[in-house]
Amino acid sequence: MATQYIYLSGTAMWPKLKTPDTKFDVEGVYNLDLILDEASRKKFKEAGIRVEMRETPDGEKFVKLKRQHKKLIKGDVKTLGPPKVLDSEGNPLADNILIGNGSKVTCKVAVFD
C-alpha cells in the first residue's frame, strides 16, 4: 500500500497510457516521461523517491513514470490495467483521444516506503 500520494506536473514525453509498451515486459507497461516543472521537482525531492531524475539533451529534468499491466501482489497476479486518464475537469478522457508529446499534464504518483 502506498505511504502517500503526490501530484507532479509538467510536460509529457512519449506517453503510452492506452496500450502498454511490451518491448521489455511481455505483459506490458504503461509509461510516461514527465519533464517536471519547478514546483514538482521540489515535491519529488521532498517525497524521498529513489528514482533518479534524468536530463533531456536540452538540460530539462524528467522522470519516467511507470505502471505495470499485471503485477504479482502477495502471491497473486493482479491485472492493474491502464491508468485513469482524466481531462482538466476531472472527466474520463474518451478512448479515441491520445495524450501527445508536449502536452501539459498532472500525474498522481503513489510513493512507497
N, CA, C and O atoms as CSV, one atom per row, in Angstrom:
chain,resi,resn,atom,element,x,y,z
A,1,MET,N,N,0.843,-1.178,0.000
A,1,MET,CA,C,0.000,0.000,0.000
A,1,MET,C,C,0.889,1.243,0.000
A,1,MET,O,O,1.919,1.282,0.673
A,2,ALA,N,N,0.486,2.237,-0.748
A,2,ALA,CA,C,1.255,3.471,-0.849
A,2,ALA,C,C,1.274,4.185,0.500
A,2,ALA,O,O,0.288,4.170,1.236
A,3,THR,N,N,2.410,4.811,0.814
A,3,THR,CA,C,2.505,5.579,2.047
A,3,THR,C,C,1.971,6.986,1.848
A,3,THR,O,O,1.502,7.622,2.792
A,4,GLN,N,N,2.046,7.474,0.603
A,4,GLN,CA,C,1.499,8.785,0.291
A,4,GLN,C,C,1.286,8.920,-1.218
A,4,GLN,O,O,1.836,8.154,-2.009
A,5,TYR,N,N,0.494,9.886,-1.587
A,5,TYR,CA,C,0.288,10.221,-2.992
A,5,TYR,C,C,0.703,11.666,-3.186
A,5,TYR,O,O,0.398,12.529,-2.362
A,6,ILE,N,N,1.409,11.925,-4.292
A,6,ILE,CA,C,1.768,13.293,-4.630
A,6,ILE,C,C,1.347,13.563,-6.072
A,6,ILE,O,O,1.193,12.638,-6.870
A,7,TYR,N,N,1.168,14.817,-6.387
A,7,TYR,CA,C,0.812,15.226,-7.741
A,7,TYR,C,C,2.002,15.939,-8.357
A,7,TYR,O,O,2.515,16.910,-7.801
A,8,LEU,N,N,2.437,15.447,-9.515
A,8,LEU,CA,C,3.556,16.040,-10.234
A,8,LEU,C,C,3.050,16.585,-11.556
A,8,LEU,O,O,2.288,15.921,-12.258
A,9,SER,N,N,3.472,17.788,-11.893
A,9,SER,CA,C,3.036,18.438,-13.130
A,9,SER,C,C,4.223,18.725,-14.027
A,9,SER,O,O,5.362,18.853,-13.577
A,10,GLY,N,N,3.921,18.820,-15.306
A,10,GLY,CA,C,4.961,19.139,-16.263
A,10,GLY,C,C,4.522,18.818,-17.675
A,10,GLY,O,O,3.335,18.843,-17.999
A,11,THR,N,N,5.506,18.514,-18.510
A,11,THR,CA,C,5.275,18.259,-19.924
A,11,THR,C,C,5.486,16.782,-20.224
A,11,THR,O,O,6.509,16.211,-19.847
A,12,ALA,N,N,4.526,16.161,-20.899
A,12,ALA,CA,C,4.578,14.733,-21.235
A,12,ALA,C,C,5.475,14.493,-22.439
A,12,ALA,O,O,5.447,15.248,-23.410
A,13,MET,N,N,6.271,13.429,-22.363
A,13,MET,CA,C,7.068,12.957,-23.491
A,13,MET,C,C,6.829,11.460,-23.637
A,13,MET,O,O,6.847,10.735,-22.642
A,14,TRP,N,N,6.610,10.988,-24.846
A,14,TRP,CA,C,6.468,9.570,-25.172
A,14,TRP,C,C,5.441,8.848,-24.318
A,14,TRP,O,O,5.728,7.749,-23.843
A,15,PRO,N,N,4.244,9.417,-24.096
A,15,PRO,CA,C,3.261,8.733,-23.255
A,15,PRO,C,C,2.696,7.481,-23.931
A,15,PRO,O,O,2.353,7.494,-25.113
A,16,LYS,N,N,2.612,6.426,-23.166
A,16,LYS,CA,C,1.960,5.175,-23.581
A,16,LYS,C,C,0.972,4.849,-22.471
A,16,LYS,O,O,1.286,4.096,-21.549
A,17,LEU,N,N,-0.230,5.423,-22.567
A,17,LEU,CA,C,-1.204,5.330,-21.488
A,17,LEU,C,C,-2.429,4.503,-21.835
A,17,LEU,O,O,-3.179,4.121,-20.936
A,18,LYS,N,N,-2.654,4.215,-23.101
A,18,LYS,CA,C,-3.820,3.426,-23.522
A,18,LYS,C,C,-3.432,1.978,-23.825
A,18,LYS,O,O,-4.130,1.039,-23.443
A,19,THR,N,N,-2.303,1.820,-24.519
A,19,THR,CA,C,-1.808,0.493,-24.897
A,19,THR,C,C,-0.443,0.303,-24.243
A,19,THR,O,O,0.434,1.152,-24.405
A,20,PRO,N,N,-0.246,-0.787,-23.511
A,20,PRO,CA,C,1.028,-0.972,-22.821
A,20,PRO,C,C,2.187,-1.222,-23.783
A,20,PRO,O,O,2.015,-1.799,-24.856
A,21,ASP,N,N,3.357,-0.777,-23.374
A,21,ASP,CA,C,4.598,-0.996,-24.113
A,21,ASP,C,C,5.112,-2.387,-23.729
A,21,ASP,O,O,5.349,-2.658,-22.552
A,22,THR,N,N,5.283,-3.261,-24.712
A,22,THR,CA,C,5.716,-4.640,-24.438
A,22,THR,C,C,7.162,-4.900,-24.859
A,22,THR,O,O,7.576,-6.055,-24.952
A,23,LYS,N,N,7.920,-3.862,-25.111
A,23,LYS,CA,C,9.296,-4.030,-25.584
A,23,LYS,C,C,10.166,-4.797,-24.583
A,23,LYS,O,O,10.926,-5.679,-24.982
A,24,PHE,N,N,10.065,-4.474,-23.291
A,24,PHE,CA,C,10.902,-5.117,-22.280
A,24,PHE,C,C,10.106,-5.951,-21.275
A,24,PHE,O,O,10.695,-6.583,-20.397
A,25,ASP,N,N,8.785,-5.961,-21.391
A,25,ASP,CA,C,7.926,-6.710,-20.475
A,25,ASP,C,C,6.793,-7.309,-21.303
A,25,ASP,O,O,5.990,-6.576,-21.879
A,26,VAL,N,N,6.727,-8.631,-21.364
A,26,VAL,CA,C,5.756,-9.305,-22.219
A,26,VAL,C,C,4.312,-8.937,-21.846
A,26,VAL,O,O,3.447,-8.896,-22.721
A,27,GLU,N,N,4.043,-8.671,-20.571
A,27,GLU,CA,C,2.700,-8.286,-20.127
A,27,GLU,C,C,2.409,-6.819,-20.441
A,27,GLU,O,O,1.249,-6.436,-20.586
A,28,GLY,N,N,3.436,-6.013,-20.543
A,28,GLY,CA,C,3.272,-4.611,-20.895
A,28,GLY,C,C,3.378,-3.660,-19.720
A,28,GLY,O,O,3.059,-3.999,-18.581
A,29,VAL,N,N,3.835,-2.462,-20.035
A,29,VAL,CA,C,3.992,-1.392,-19.049
A,29,VAL,C,C,3.449,-0.108,-19.652
A,29,VAL,O,O,3.765,0.235,-20.792
A,30,TYR,N,N,2.640,0.592,-18.891
A,30,TYR,CA,C,2.181,1.923,-19.289
A,30,TYR,C,C,3.218,2.891,-18.742
A,30,TYR,O,O,3.628,2.762,-17.589
A,31,ASN,N,N,3.648,3.849,-19.538
A,31,ASN,CA,C,4.664,4.761,-19.038
A,31,ASN,C,C,4.560,6.137,-19.666
A,31,ASN,O,O,3.855,6.354,-20.652
A,32,LEU,N,N,5.285,7.049,-19.059
A,32,LEU,CA,C,5.278,8.445,-19.453
A,32,LEU,C,C,6.560,9.067,-18.931
A,32,LEU,O,O,6.885,8.916,-17.753
A,33,ASP,N,N,7.291,9.763,-19.788
A,33,ASP,CA,C,8.410,10.576,-19.329
A,33,ASP,C,C,7.828,11.947,-19.032
A,33,ASP,O,O,7.172,12.539,-19.889
A,34,LEU,N,N,8.057,12.456,-17.835
A,34,LEU,CA,C,7.469,13.720,-17.404
A,34,LEU,C,C,8.569,14.724,-17.103
A,34,LEU,O,O,9.339,14.557,-16.157
A,35,ILE,N,N,8.634,15.784,-17.932
A,35,ILE,CA,C,9.556,16.888,-17.648
A,35,ILE,C,C,8.905,17.694,-16.532
A,35,ILE,O,O,7.861,18.317,-16.728
A,36,LEU,N,N,9.528,17.675,-15.371
A,36,LEU,CA,C,8.928,18.283,-14.181
A,36,LEU,C,C,9.046,19.802,-14.189
A,36,LEU,O,O,10.078,20.359,-14.563
A,37,ASP,N,N,7.957,20.467,-13.765
A,37,ASP,CA,C,8.063,21.908,-13.551
A,37,ASP,C,C,8.797,22.115,-12.224
A,37,ASP,O,O,9.035,21.158,-11.488
A,38,GLU,N,N,9.152,23.356,-11.924
A,38,GLU,CA,C,9.978,23.629,-10.749
A,38,GLU,C,C,9.331,23.177,-9.438
A,38,GLU,O,O,10.001,22.593,-8.586
A,39,ALA,N,N,8.040,23.443,-9.275
A,39,ALA,CA,C,7.345,23.049,-8.046
A,39,ALA,C,C,7.318,21.525,-7.905
A,39,ALA,O,O,7.456,21.004,-6.798
A,40,SER,N,N,7.143,20.819,-9.000
A,40,SER,CA,C,7.105,19.353,-8.959
A,40,SER,C,C,8.484,18.765,-8.676
A,40,SER,O,O,8.587,17.731,-8.016
A,41,ARG,N,N,9.541,19.405,-9.163
A,41,ARG,CA,C,10.899,18.934,-8.824
A,41,ARG,C,C,11.107,18.983,-7.318
A,41,ARG,O,O,11.688,18.071,-6.730
A,42,LYS,N,N,10.633,20.045,-6.708
A,42,LYS,CA,C,10.763,20.190,-5.256
A,42,LYS,C,C,9.956,19.108,-4.535
A,42,LYS,O,O,10.469,18.470,-3.615
A,43,LYS,N,N,8.697,18.893,-4.942
A,43,LYS,CA,C,7.855,17.847,-4.342
A,43,LYS,C,C,8.503,16.471,-4.486
A,43,LYS,O,O,8.506,15.667,-3.554
A,44,PHE,N,N,9.051,16.219,-5.675
A,44,PHE,CA,C,9.691,14.941,-5.975
A,44,PHE,C,C,10.846,14.693,-5.000
A,44,PHE,O,O,10.955,13.609,-4.427
A,45,LYS,N,N,11.697,15.685,-4.817
A,45,LYS,CA,C,12.841,15.547,-3.904
A,45,LYS,C,C,12.392,15.382,-2.459
A,45,LYS,O,O,12.940,14.554,-1.731
A,46,GLU,N,N,11.395,16.165,-2.036
A,46,GLU,CA,C,10.901,16.100,-0.655
A,46,GLU,C,C,10.236,14.771,-0.328
A,46,GLU,O,O,10.259,14.342,0.825
A,47,ALA,N,N,9.644,14.112,-1.321
A,47,ALA,CA,C,8.955,12.839,-1.097
A,47,ALA,C,C,9.933,11.695,-0.844
A,47,ALA,O,O,9.535,10.629,-0.377
A,48,GLY,N,N,11.208,11.914,-1.152
A,48,GLY,CA,C,12.210,10.876,-0.912
A,48,GLY,C,C,12.163,9.745,-1.921
A,48,GLY,O,O,12.606,8.635,-1.624
A,49,ILE,N,N,11.639,10.002,-3.096
A,49,ILE,CA,C,11.567,8.979,-4.136
A,49,ILE,C,C,12.976,8.643,-4.598
A,49,ILE,O,O,13.775,9.540,-4.868
A,50,ARG,N,N,13.285,7.353,-4.688
A,50,ARG,CA,C,14.638,6.924,-5.029
A,50,ARG,C,C,14.905,6.831,-6.527
A,50,ARG,O,O,16.029,6.539,-6.935
A,51,VAL,N,N,13.893,7.072,-7.347
A,51,VAL,CA,C,14.093,7.095,-8.794
A,51,VAL,C,C,14.869,8.369,-9.108
A,51,VAL,O,O,14.522,9.452,-8.636
A,52,GLU,N,N,15.914,8.229,-9.906
A,52,GLU,CA,C,16.713,9.398,-10.222
A,52,GLU,C,C,16.112,10.184,-11.377
A,52,GLU,O,O,15.603,9.618,-12.344
A,53,MET,N,N,16.186,11.500,-11.248
A,53,MET,CA,C,15.773,12.358,-12.353
A,53,MET,C,C,16.812,12.239,-13.451
A,53,MET,O,O,18.012,12.147,-13.188
A,54,ARG,N,N,16.337,12.241,-14.672
A,54,ARG,CA,C,17.228,12.204,-15.831
A,54,ARG,C,C,17.227,13.584,-16.468
A,54,ARG,O,O,16.504,14.481,-16.032
A,55,GLU,N,N,18.034,13.745,-17.489
A,55,GLU,CA,C,18.124,15.035,-18.152
A,55,GLU,C,C,17.971,14.865,-19.660
A,55,GLU,O,O,18.585,13.982,-20.259
A,56,THR,N,N,17.146,15.719,-20.267
A,56,THR,CA,C,16.983,15.700,-21.717
A,56,THR,C,C,18.225,16.313,-22.354
A,56,THR,O,O,19.018,16.943,-21.654
A,57,PRO,N,N,18.417,16.147,-23.661
A,57,PRO,CA,C,19.530,16.811,-24.332
A,57,PRO,C,C,19.501,18.336,-24.171
A,57,PRO,O,O,20.534,18.996,-24.279
A,58,ASP,N,N,18.303,18.889,-23.912
A,58,ASP,CA,C,18.171,20.336,-23.700
A,58,ASP,C,C,18.425,20.751,-22.254
A,58,ASP,O,O,18.352,21.937,-21.931
A,59,GLY,N,N,18.723,19.783,-21.376
A,59,GLY,CA,C,19.019,20.087,-19.981
A,59,GLY,C,C,17.820,20.124,-19.060
A,59,GLY,O,O,17.947,20.543,-17.909
A,60,GLU,N,N,16.649,19.696,-19.535
A,60,GLU,CA,C,15.457,19.685,-18.690
A,60,GLU,C,C,15.413,18.394,-17.873
A,60,GLU,O,O,15.769,17.326,-18.370
A,61,LYS,N,N,14.975,18.499,-16.622
A,61,LYS,CA,C,14.900,17.341,-15.725
A,61,LYS,C,C,13.577,16.606,-15.944
A,61,LYS,O,O,12.514,17.222,-16.028
A,62,PHE,N,N,13.666,15.265,-16.036
A,62,PHE,CA,C,12.450,14.470,-16.188
A,62,PHE,C,C,12.561,13.172,-15.409
A,62,PHE,O,O,13.652,12.731,-15.047
A,63,VAL,N,N,11.396,12.569,-15.161
A,63,VAL,CA,C,11.323,11.254,-14.521
A,63,VAL,C,C,10.472,10.350,-15.399
A,63,VAL,O,O,9.586,10.814,-16.117
A,64,LYS,N,N,10.752,9.063,-15.332
A,64,LYS,CA,C,9.959,8.073,-16.054
A,64,LYS,C,C,8.961,7.487,-15.057
A,64,LYS,O,O,9.347,6.873,-14.063
A,65,LEU,N,N,7.673,7.686,-15.337
A,65,LEU,CA,C,6.615,7.125,-14.505
A,65,LEU,C,C,6.099,5.866,-15.179
A,65,LEU,O,O,5.875,5.853,-16.390
A,66,LYS,N,N,5.908,4.796,-14.395
A,66,LYS,CA,C,5.510,3.507,-14.957
A,66,LYS,C,C,4.385,2.880,-14.150
A,66,LYS,O,O,4.229,3.122,-12.954
A,67,ARG,N,N,3.599,2.055,-14.865
A,67,ARG,CA,C,2.571,1.226,-14.229
A,67,ARG,C,C,2.531,-0.089,-14.997
A,67,ARG,O,O,2.305,-0.098,-16.207
A,68,GLN,N,N,2.749,-1.187,-14.304
A,68,GLN,CA,C,2.697,-2.493,-14.946
A,68,GLN,C,C,1.248,-2.851,-15.264
A,68,GLN,O,O,0.331,-2.490,-14.526
A,69,HIS,N,N,1.052,-3.573,-16.386
A,69,HIS,CA,C,-0.301,-4.027,-16.733
A,69,HIS,C,C,-0.746,-5.110,-15.749
A,69,HIS,O,O,-1.883,-5.108,-15.279
A,70,LYS,N,N,0.163,-6.028,-15.449
A,70,LYS,CA,C,-0.098,-7.076,-14.459
A,70,LYS,C,C,1.041,-7.056,-13.455
A,70,LYS,O,O,2.188,-6.777,-13.803
A,71,LYS,N,N,0.705,-7.361,-12.185
A,71,LYS,CA,C,1.719,-7.322,-11.135
A,71,LYS,C,C,1.462,-8.421,-10.118
A,71,LYS,O,O,0.313,-8.710,-9.785
A,72,LEU,N,N,2.518,-9.024,-9.631
A,72,LEU,CA,C,2.427,-10.029,-8.585
A,72,LEU,C,C,2.298,-9.312,-7.242
A,72,LEU,O,O,3.211,-8.602,-6.820
A,73,ILE,N,N,1.153,-9.502,-6.572
A,73,ILE,CA,C,0.891,-8.862,-5.285
A,73,ILE,C,C,0.483,-9.939,-4.290
A,73,ILE,O,O,-0.558,-10.578,-4.447
A,74,LYS,N,N,1.302,-10.135,-3.273
A,74,LYS,CA,C,1.046,-11.128,-2.225
A,74,LYS,C,C,0.734,-12.498,-2.805
A,74,LYS,O,O,-0.206,-13.162,-2.368
A,75,GLY,N,N,1.517,-12.920,-3.784
A,75,GLY,CA,C,1.380,-14.245,-4.356
A,75,GLY,C,C,0.348,-14.385,-5.461
A,75,GLY,O,O,0.279,-15.436,-6.099
A,76,ASP,N,N,-0.448,-13.367,-5.706
A,76,ASP,CA,C,-1.462,-13.404,-6.763
A,76,ASP,C,C,-1.105,-12.421,-7.868
A,76,ASP,O,O,-0.621,-11.321,-7.603
A,77,VAL,N,N,-1.348,-12.828,-9.108
A,77,VAL,CA,C,-1.147,-11.926,-10.235
A,77,VAL,C,C,-2.415,-11.088,-10.394
A,77,VAL,O,O,-3.502,-11.616,-10.627
A,78,LYS,N,N,-2.252,-9.785,-10.265
A,78,LYS,CA,C,-3.376,-8.851,-10.377
A,78,LYS,C,C,-3.241,-8.086,-11.691
A,78,LYS,O,O,-2.145,-7.659,-12.051
A,79,THR,N,N,-4.344,-7.914,-12.402
A,79,THR,CA,C,-4.357,-7.084,-13.596
A,79,THR,C,C,-4.694,-5.670,-13.163
A,79,THR,O,O,-5.804,-5.400,-12.703
A,80,LEU,N,N,-3.736,-4.772,-13.311
A,80,LEU,CA,C,-3.930,-3.380,-12.922
A,80,LEU,C,C,-4.580,-2.572,-14.042
A,80,LEU,O,O,-5.338,-1.637,-13.790
A,81,GLY,N,N,-4.272,-2.946,-15.279
A,81,GLY,CA,C,-4.839,-2.237,-16.419
A,81,GLY,C,C,-4.232,-0.858,-16.587
A,81,GLY,O,O,-3.299,-0.488,-15.874
A,82,PRO,N,N,-4.767,-0.102,-17.534
A,82,PRO,CA,C,-4.218,1.227,-17.812
A,82,PRO,C,C,-4.540,2.226,-16.702
A,82,PRO,O,O,-5.515,2.048,-15.972
A,83,PRO,N,N,-3.733,3.269,-16.571
A,83,PRO,CA,C,-4.043,4.301,-15.578
A,83,PRO,C,C,-5.292,5.077,-15.996
A,83,PRO,O,O,-5.628,5.142,-17.178
A,84,LYS,N,N,-5.963,5.656,-15.024
A,84,LYS,CA,C,-7.105,6.513,-15.322
A,84,LYS,C,C,-6.563,7.813,-15.907
A,84,LYS,O,O,-5.651,8.423,-15.349
A,85,VAL,N,N,-7.127,8.226,-17.023
A,85,VAL,CA,C,-6.723,9.476,-17.659
A,85,VAL,C,C,-7.945,10.380,-17.678
A,85,VAL,O,O,-8.978,10.040,-18.255
A,86,LEU,N,N,-7.811,11.544,-17.035
A,86,LEU,CA,C,-8.920,12.478,-16.896
A,86,LEU,C,C,-8.606,13.782,-17.609
A,86,LEU,O,O,-7.441,14.147,-17.767
A,87,ASP,N,N,-9.651,14.485,-18.041
A,87,ASP,CA,C,-9.446,15.802,-18.646
A,87,ASP,C,C,-9.310,16.846,-17.539
A,87,ASP,O,O,-9.326,16.502,-16.357
A,88,SER,N,N,-9.178,18.101,-17.909
A,88,SER,CA,C,-8.947,19.170,-16.931
A,88,SER,C,C,-10.118,19.380,-15.986
A,88,SER,O,O,-9.964,20.029,-14.951
A,89,GLU,N,N,-11.293,18.843,-16.323
A,89,GLU,CA,C,-12.468,18.979,-15.465
A,89,GLU,C,C,-12.720,17.732,-14.628
A,89,GLU,O,O,-13.707,17.672,-13.896
A,90,GLY,N,N,-11.837,16.730,-14.726
A,90,GLY,CA,C,-11.979,15.517,-13.935
A,90,GLY,C,C,-12.821,14.433,-14.574
A,90,GLY,O,O,-13.153,13.446,-13.918
A,91,ASN,N,N,-13.176,14.596,-15.851
A,91,ASN,CA,C,-13.966,13.592,-16.564
A,91,ASN,C,C,-13.040,12.618,-17.283
A,91,ASN,O,O,-11.975,13.018,-17.753
A,92,PRO,N,N,-13.429,11.334,-17.376
A,92,PRO,CA,C,-12.595,10.370,-18.109
A,92,PRO,C,C,-12.388,10.819,-19.557
A,92,PRO,O,O,-13.322,11.269,-20.220
A,93,LEU,N,N,-11.172,10.692,-20.025
A,93,LEU,CA,C,-10.839,11.063,-21.397
A,93,LEU,C,C,-11.378,9.996,-22.342
A,93,LEU,O,O,-11.227,8.803,-22.080
A,94,ALA,N,N,-11.997,10.409,-23.424
A,94,ALA,CA,C,-12.546,9.469,-24.404
A,94,ALA,C,C,-11.444,8.570,-24.947
A,94,ALA,O,O,-10.298,8.998,-25.083
A,95,ASP,N,N,-11.793,7.317,-25.258
A,95,ASP,CA,C,-10.813,6.341,-25.732
A,95,ASP,C,C,-10.117,6.751,-27.018
A,95,ASP,O,O,-8.988,6.328,-27.268
A,96,ASN,N,N,-10.769,7.567,-27.839
A,96,ASN,CA,C,-10.172,7.935,-29.122
A,96,ASN,C,C,-9.247,9.154,-29.017
A,96,ASN,O,O,-8.685,9.584,-30.024
A,97,ILE,N,N,-9.081,9.717,-27.806
A,97,ILE,CA,C,-8.199,10.873,-27.608
A,97,ILE,C,C,-6.910,10.398,-26.941
A,97,ILE,O,O,-6.940,9.740,-25.901
A,98,LEU,N,N,-5.796,10.737,-27.547
A,98,LEU,CA,C,-4.491,10.357,-27.013
A,98,LEU,C,C,-3.777,11.579,-26.444
A,98,LEU,O,O,-4.005,12.702,-26.893
A,99,ILE,N,N,-2.915,11.357,-25.458
A,99,ILE,CA,C,-2.062,12.402,-24.914
A,99,ILE,C,C,-0.807,12.417,-25.780
A,99,ILE,O,O,-0.162,11.381,-25.942
A,100,GLY,N,N,-0.455,13.553,-26.333
A,100,GLY,CA,C,0.695,13.648,-27.228
A,100,GLY,C,C,1.913,14.265,-26.565
A,100,GLY,O,O,1.821,14.825,-25.472
A,101,ASN,N,N,3.054,14.160,-27.234
A,101,ASN,CA,C,4.276,14.806,-26.764
A,101,ASN,C,C,4.033,16.303,-26.613
A,101,ASN,O,O,3.396,16.922,-27.465
A,102,GLY,N,N,4.535,16.876,-25.538
A,102,GLY,CA,C,4.392,18.301,-25.308
A,102,GLY,C,C,3.136,18.690,-24.557
A,102,GLY,O,O,2.948,19.866,-24.246
A,103,SER,N,N,2.266,17.729,-24.255
A,103,SER,CA,C,1.038,18.032,-23.503
A,103,SER,C,C,1.379,18.387,-22.062
A,103,SER,O,O,2.268,17.780,-21.464
A,104,LYS,N,N,0.680,19.361,-21.507
A,104,LYS,CA,C,0.825,19.727,-20.096
A,104,LYS,C,C,-0.075,18.792,-19.297
A,104,LYS,O,O,-1.280,18.717,-19.538
A,105,VAL,N,N,0.522,18.082,-18.343
A,105,VAL,CA,C,-0.213,17.078,-17.580
A,105,VAL,C,C,0.098,17.176,-16.093
A,105,VAL,O,O,1.108,17.752,-15.687
A,106,THR,N,N,-0.789,16.604,-15.297
A,106,THR,CA,C,-0.561,16.415,-13.866
A,106,THR,C,C,-0.788,14.939,-13.582
A,106,THR,O,O,-1.808,14.375,-13.978
A,107,CYS,N,N,0.164,14.315,-12.897
A,107,CYS,CA,C,0.096,12.875,-12.615
A,107,CYS,C,C,0.014,12.646,-11.112
A,107,CYS,O,O,0.743,13.263,-10.335
A,108,LYS,N,N,-0.893,11.741,-10.712
A,108,LYS,CA,C,-0.982,11.317,-9.319
A,108,LYS,C,C,-0.020,10.140,-9.166
A,108,LYS,O,O,-0.157,9.121,-9.844
A,109,VAL,N,N,0.944,10.291,-8.275
A,109,VAL,CA,C,2.011,9.304,-8.129
A,109,VAL,C,C,1.949,8.684,-6.731
A,109,VAL,O,O,1.924,9.394,-5.726
A,110,ALA,N,N,1.925,7.359,-6.685
A,110,ALA,CA,C,1.963,6.648,-5.414
A,110,ALA,C,C,3.414,6.501,-4.973
A,110,ALA,O,O,4.262,6.052,-5.743
A,111,VAL,N,N,3.693,6.881,-3.734
A,111,VAL,CA,C,5.041,6.803,-3.168
A,111,VAL,C,C,5.015,5.726,-2.083
A,111,VAL,O,O,4.194,5.768,-1.166
A,112,PHE,N,N,5.925,4.768,-2.205
A,112,PHE,CA,C,6.014,3.657,-1.248
A,112,PHE,C,C,7.283,3.783,-0.415
A,112,PHE,O,O,8.278,4.346,-0.873
A,113,ASP,N,N,7.248,3.254,0.818
A,113,ASP,CA,C,8.458,3.215,1.660
A,113,ASP,C,C,9.482,2.319,1.040
A,113,ASP,O,O,10.570,2.150,1.591
